[in-house]
Amino acid sequence: MDQRINELISVMREQVKIIDLFRELGESKTPALVKGRYEELERIIKVEELLIVEMGHLERQRVEGSQEIAQLLQIPVEEISISRLQSEFAGCSEELESIKDQLLVGSRELGELNQLNNELIEQSLRHLDFTVQLLTETESGGGYSQRDRDAVISPQETARIFDRWA
């Protein structure tokens, strides 16, 4: 039994490390977004993709470990929580509490960073959309419709008007 809880704790420690890495990557993503360093963003995203795969493996191990412990304790797996593990494995209580705190803080900070970075991405997309609209209007003649362009007096007609009045 002690081996299984130690394995589960080890998996959760690894999950904490990955959340910390996600947070660090999120912190480095913010200035890259602000300064438009897209190569750096691409590199960060590739590392995040690898971390997502690794986190998936760890989560599978955590679920399997929780299921094994639930079986040994003869309780439904849905009742396995850090609090329940603390009460069942008093010798690991402090370590489990520390992991819980680290997971909560890391997840909250990561969520805040993701929200900030999403807002920066949305702002960049609005700026790009505005720029594309300006460019397409310029290419199509400044945004006037065909009827508006037909109504504009050509320079030759302007000269003729002045010639008539002169």
C-alpha positions as CSV (number, residue, x, y, z in Angstrom):
1,M,0.0,0.0,0.0
2,D,2.8,2.5,0.9
3,Q,4.4,1.8,-2.4
4,R,1.2,2.8,-4.3
5,I,0.8,6.0,-2.4
6,N,4.4,6.9,-2.9
7,E,4.0,6.2,-6.6
8,L,0.9,8.4,-6.7
9,I,2.7,11.2,-4.8
10,S,5.6,10.9,-7.3
11,V,3.3,11.3,-10.2
12,M,1.6,14.3,-8.7
13,R,5.0,15.9,-8.0
14,E,5.8,15.5,-11.7
15,Q,2.5,17.1,-12.5
16,V,3.4,20.1,-10.3
17,K,6.7,20.4,-12.2
18,I,5.0,20.4,-15.5
19,I,2.5,23.1,-14.4
20,D,5.4,25.2,-13.2
21,L,7.0,24.7,-16.7
22,F,3.7,25.8,-18.3
23,R,3.7,28.9,-16.1
24,E,7.3,29.7,-17.0
25,L,6.5,29.3,-20.7
26,G,3.4,31.5,-20.3
27,E,5.6,34.2,-18.7
28,S,8.0,34.1,-21.6
29,K,5.1,34.1,-24.1
30,T,3.8,37.4,-22.9
31,P,6.8,39.6,-24.0
32,A,7.0,37.6,-27.2
33,L,3.4,38.4,-27.9
34,V,3.9,42.1,-27.1
35,K,7.0,42.5,-29.2
36,G,5.7,40.3,-32.1
37,R,8.5,37.7,-31.9
38,Y,6.6,35.0,-33.7
39,E,9.6,32.6,-34.1
40,E,9.9,32.6,-30.3
41,L,6.2,32.0,-29.9
42,E,6.4,29.1,-32.3
43,R,9.2,27.6,-30.3
44,I,7.3,28.0,-27.0
45,I,4.2,26.5,-28.5
46,K,6.1,23.4,-29.6
47,V,7.5,22.9,-26.1
48,E,4.0,23.3,-24.7
49,E,2.7,20.6,-27.1
50,L,5.3,18.2,-25.7
51,L,4.4,19.1,-22.2
52,I,0.7,18.5,-23.0
53,V,1.6,15.0,-24.1
54,E,3.7,14.4,-21.0
55,M,0.9,15.7,-18.8
56,G,-1.5,13.3,-20.5
57,H,0.8,10.4,-19.6
58,L,1.1,11.5,-16.0
59,E,-2.7,12.0,-15.7
60,R,-3.2,8.5,-16.9
61,Q,-0.8,7.2,-14.3
62,R,-2.5,9.3,-11.6
63,V,-5.9,7.9,-12.5
64,E,-4.6,4.3,-12.5
65,G,-2.9,4.9,-9.2
66,S,-6.1,6.4,-7.7
67,Q,-8.1,3.4,-9.0
68,E,-5.6,0.9,-7.4
69,I,-5.7,2.7,-4.1
70,A,-9.5,2.9,-4.2
71,Q,-9.7,-0.8,-4.8
72,L,-7.3,-1.5,-1.8
73,L,-9.3,0.8,0.4
74,Q,-12.6,-0.7,-1.0
75,I,-14.1,2.7,-1.8
76,P,-15.4,4.1,-5.1
77,V,-12.6,5.9,-7.1
78,E,-14.8,9.0,-7.0
79,E,-14.1,9.3,-3.3
80,I,-10.3,9.5,-3.8
81,S,-9.2,13.0,-3.1
82,I,-6.2,14.5,-1.6
83,S,-8.1,15.1,1.6
84,R,-9.2,11.4,1.7
85,L,-5.6,10.3,1.0
86,Q,-4.4,12.5,3.9
87,S,-6.8,10.8,6.3
88,E,-6.0,7.3,5.0
89,F,-2.2,7.9,4.9
90,A,-1.4,10.1,7.8
91,G,2.4,9.7,7.3
92,C,2.1,11.4,3.9
93,S,-0.4,14.1,5.0
94,E,2.1,17.1,4.9
95,E,3.5,16.1,1.5
96,L,0.0,15.7,0.1
97,E,-1.0,19.1,1.5
98,S,2.1,20.7,-0.1
99,I,1.3,19.1,-3.4
100,K,-2.3,20.3,-3.2
101,D,-1.2,23.9,-2.4
102,Q,1.3,23.8,-5.3
103,L,-1.3,22.5,-7.7
104,L,-3.8,25.1,-6.7
105,V,-1.4,28.0,-6.8
106,G,0.2,26.9,-10.1
107,S,-3.1,26.3,-11.8
108,R,-4.4,29.7,-10.7
109,E,-1.3,31.5,-11.8
110,L,-1.3,29.6,-15.1
111,G,-5.0,30.5,-15.7
112,E,-4.2,34.2,-15.1
113,L,-1.3,34.1,-17.5
114,N,-3.4,32.3,-20.1
115,Q,-6.1,34.9,-19.8
116,L,-3.6,37.7,-20.3
117,N,-1.9,36.0,-23.2
118,N,-5.3,35.3,-24.8
119,E,-6.2,39.0,-24.5
120,L,-2.9,39.9,-26.2
121,I,-3.5,37.5,-29.0
122,E,-7.0,38.9,-29.5
123,Q,-5.6,42.4,-29.6
124,S,-3.0,41.3,-32.1
125,L,-5.7,39.7,-34.2
126,R,-7.8,42.9,-34.2
127,H,-4.8,44.9,-35.2
128,L,-4.1,42.4,-38.1
129,D,-7.7,42.5,-39.2
130,F,-7.6,46.4,-39.2
131,T,-4.4,46.4,-41.2
132,V,-5.8,43.9,-43.7
133,Q,-8.9,46.0,-44.1
134,L,-6.8,49.1,-44.7
135,L,-4.7,47.3,-47.3
136,T,-7.7,45.8,-49.1
137,E,-9.4,49.2,-49.2
138,T,-6.3,50.8,-50.6
139,E,-6.0,48.1,-53.2
140,S,-9.6,48.6,-54.2
141,G,-9.4,52.3,-54.6
142,G,-9.7,53.7,-51.1
143,G,-12.9,52.2,-50.0
144,Y,-15.3,53.9,-52.4
145,S,-17.9,51.9,-54.2
146,Q,-18.1,51.8,-58.0
147,R,-21.0,54.3,-57.9
148,D,-18.9,56.7,-55.7
149,R,-15.9,56.4,-58.0
150,D,-18.1,57.1,-61.0
151,A,-19.4,60.2,-59.3
152,V,-15.9,61.6,-58.7
153,I,-14.9,64.2,-61.2
154,S,-11.8,63.5,-63.1
155,P,-8.9,66.0,-63.2
156,Q,-9.6,66.7,-66.9
157,E,-13.3,67.6,-66.1
158,T,-12.1,69.8,-63.3
159,A,-9.8,71.6,-65.7
160,R,-12.6,72.0,-68.2
161,I,-14.9,73.5,-65.5
162,F,-12.2,76.1,-64.7
163,D,-11.6,76.7,-68.4
164,R,-15.3,77.5,-68.9
165,W,-15.3,79.9,-66.1
166,A,-12.1,81.6,-67.0
